[in-house]
Amino acid sequence: MSESRLREEICRYGRSLFERGLTPGSSGNISLRLDDGGWLVTPTNASLGFLDPARISRLDAEGQLVSGDKPTKEIPLHTALYQSRGSARAIVHLHSTHAVALTMLPEIDPRAALPPMTPYYLMRAGETALVPYYRPGDPAVADAIRGLAGKYSSVLLANHGPVVAGDSLEAAVFATEELEETAKLYLLLRNLNPRYLTPDQVTDLVRTFGLELPSHHDHEGHDHG
């Protein structure tokens, strides 16, 4: 896909996320890794609902601005996830309400922020890590992301929001949406003793769809058919 088409895709998905209330105001950012090692990334203080393809920031492989507006201050966050997830081609970071709310609950396990509630949560988002609070743009968040050693494609930033990597922009957007909906389900069902997927059901998904879940590394290498 040409760079001009990729710029249009960022705008199209950004508008969709914004119009459905998944990231308000000028919050959230999207990046795409290009074949030459550079990136396209949404500018700082830009609403995802009103992006201009020509003003999207173009960075080189070293993260230096080549063209477009000044990039988001969350560059350290994106950089760390790209470096630790070699398969990542796109990253979506939102301030979606239910995912942010989830990060504030005391019982959340930082190694698995959500239980196995639905098959599509595991198939799209995998398991989700929770990292401690850092102020927006703090370079220290990059160390926290690298500390996950690339095991997670979806991460929650405490009191801030989700950051999700995918092998395409569509995959990253769909995974982010699935994470938000699963967080909403968790909040709706909290303290109601819901039935989650059993360990055997999760293992069946891992084997059938070739999922790479941090808690199921022993199944890596199975046939993905």
LUMDOTI-674215 format. One line per field, with one value per residue (C-alpha): x, y, z. Coordinates in steps of 0.05 Angstrom, whole numbers, m for minus. Example, Ala and Ser with C-alpha at 12.3 -4.5 7.8 and 13.67 -1.06 7.14 Angstrom:
% residues 2
c1: (246_273)
c2: (m90_m21)
c3: (156_143)
***
This chain:
% residues 225
c1: (0_27_46_m11_m60_m31_m40_m112_m121_m95_m145_m202_m191_m176_m242_m280_m249_m263_m335_m352_m326_m266_m216_m241_m214_m142_m125_m97_m48_m34_31_49_118_140_182_242_242_211_142_79_50_m6_16_15_m49_m86_m156_m161_m228_m200_m133_m103_m65_m14_2_14_85_136_195_258_286_321_256_274_220_225_160_92_73_109_94_58_96_83_140_179_118_112_187_192_134_161_230_204_150_186_121_87_71_20_5_m59_m61_m128_m158_m220_m264_m273_m201_m178_m227_m201_m131_m155_m184_m144_m152_m122_m65_m9_8_m65_m106_m169_m192_m207_m278_m289_m253_m246_m212_m158_m156_m150_m117_m85_m70_m61_m6_m15_44_48_30_78_62_45_108_154_213_211_149_193_233_168_146_214_211_152_202_154_107_46_15_m35_m15_m54_m21_m47_m94_m81_m104_m89_m32_m40_5_m16_13_m30_m68_m134_m110_m86_m152_m194_m153_m160_m235_m239_m198_m245_m307_m278_m260_m332_m357_m312_m339_m411_m400_m353_m372_m427_m387_m389_m366_m301_m270_m240_m165_m183_m224_m166_m117_m163_m162_m87_m79_m132_m113_m39_m46_17_m6_46_15_16_87_93_44_84_103_38_5_m33_m85)
c2: (0_69_119_165_108_93_165_162_97_130_186_139_95_155_187_122_115_188_189_128_163_117_174_244_313_311_247_184_171_123_102_59_29_36_m12_35_32_101_116_154_180_227_297_324_358_331_302_233_255_312_289_318_264_316_338_269_266_227_202_168_102_141_174_243_286_287_322_341_369_357_285_261_264_190_172_135_91_73_64_14_m28_m31_m50_m106_m132_m146_m165_m99_m55_m8_17_49_86_111_140_96_100_28_8_68_51_m20_4_38_m24_m54_m128_m122_m171_m134_m198_m210_m147_m183_m255_m299_m273_m284_m321_m259_m221_m274_m281_m206_m176_m236_m226_m155_m128_m69_m22_30_103_148_219_225_228_204_166_118_86_58_19_m9_m32_m63_m98_m139_m169_m168_m219_m174_m139_m103_m62_m18_44_57_117_132_81_23_17_m40_m66_m105_m132_m82_m18_m56_m110_m59_m21_m84_m109_m42_m43_m115_m95_m36_m79_m133_m81_m58_m129_m137_m74_m95_m164_m145_m179_m219_m284_m292_m354_m343_m390_m451_m467_m524_m476_m427_m482_m504_m432_m429_m495_m482_m410_m411_m357_m334_m320_m305_m358_m411_m407_m482_m487_m443_m480_m519_m522_m458_m491)
c3: (0_m18_35_13_23_91_111_90_129_193_183_168_229_273_254_268_337_354_329_371_434_443_452_468_449_425_463_433_377_320_287_228_214_141_99_102_178_186_214_203_269_288_310_381_403_342_348_317_289_247_220_156_116_93_164_194_221_180_221_196_224_280_301_273_242_166_148_175_242_308_329_391_456_465_417_472_484_410_402_459_434_363_390_434_386_322_286_302_242_275_345_372_438_464_527_523_584_606_594_636_691_693_709_773_805_862_843_773_760_723_685_662_670_645_655_595_584_510_454_411_467_468_392_379_440_474_547_571_617_664_676_732_723_687_666_592_550_606_574_634_605_550_602_631_562_546_613_585_536_477_508_503_443_487_548_596_624_694_699_625_573_527_478_428_372_310_246_209_227_221_268_319_316_322_381_416_406_432_494_508_501_546_599_594_604_665_697_683_713_770_836_801_798_722_685_648_597_630_624_576_533_531_513_456_428_434_396_344_326_343_396_432_502_556_601_546_520_524_466_418_355_348_280_268_224)
***
